[in-house]
Every structure is written in structure tokens, then in C-alpha cells.
Amino acid sequence: LRSDYIIAKTEPLHIAAHSINMTSAYKPPNAADKPGYEGETNVVVHKVRITLTSSNVPTLEKVCAELVKSAKDKDLKVKGPVRMPTKTLRITCRKTPCGEGSKTWDRFQMRIHKRTIMVHTTHDILKKMTSINIEAGVDIEVTMAE
């Protein structure tokens, strides 16, 4: 390698500040083609992760379907429901309370099912979307992914 080539590579890079667009306003794709569009809007779109957990699969799937349906009705970008691995909680204990008798054991288990849904939405639409009727036994956790 030539020494002047290495020196040229280590020189600082100068970028004009006016050449970079620093606006953080959200502009939907092809928004200018839609009627009633008036310039850029200052709508902040968040990536929201909705995590649903339950030990009852049919109620969990029902709530997931309602959330996805309400999001798609509002023309939001939705990914999911993604089925996460099922956690199995196991407890093994003796049947007899006193410890005498034959050595028989009881085995109990509870399965916890988990689904995640990713939605690109604003804060106001998220409030309207999650105001659905949630079945008993389904836990919902809403987090901002960004």
C-alpha cells in the first residue's frame, strides 16, 4: 500500500448540515395522492408490542383475533399473533399428608401459552384498539418496542 492512500483514508469527512433532512414527521406512503392531504403531518407512529398470556388457549386465540381484527379495520400494519413456546409449570408431591403408606405421588402441571402482536400505531388509536372486552384469565402487556 502507498502511504498517501492511507493518509487520504484517515482525513475527516465533512458533511454540510443543510444536506441532511432532520425532520421526524411521519408521512404515510403515497399520502400526496390521497384526497384531503395538506402537507406533512406531525403524527408520531410507535411500534407497539402487545403480549397476551393465558392458560386457556381458546380464550387467548379469541382475544388475539379481536385485537388483530380491530387493528386491520383501522388500516394499521400488524404482525402476529406470534406463538411463543409454551411454559409448563410442574409440581410433584406425595399423596399422603403424613408420609406413611405406599410411596405414591401426584403430578400437577399448568401450561402457560403466550402470543405477541406487533402493531405500528399512534397513541390515540392504540387506546381505541385496546378498549375491547377482554376475557377472564387473559393477561395483556403493552410495551413500546422503540
Secondary structure by P-SEA (a helix, b strand, c coil): ccaaaaaaaacbbbbbccccccccccccccccccccccccccbbbbbbbbbbbcccaaaaaaaaaaaaaaaaaaccccccccccbbbbbbbbbbccccccccbbbbbbbbbbbbbbbbbbccaaaaaaaacccccccbbbbbbccc
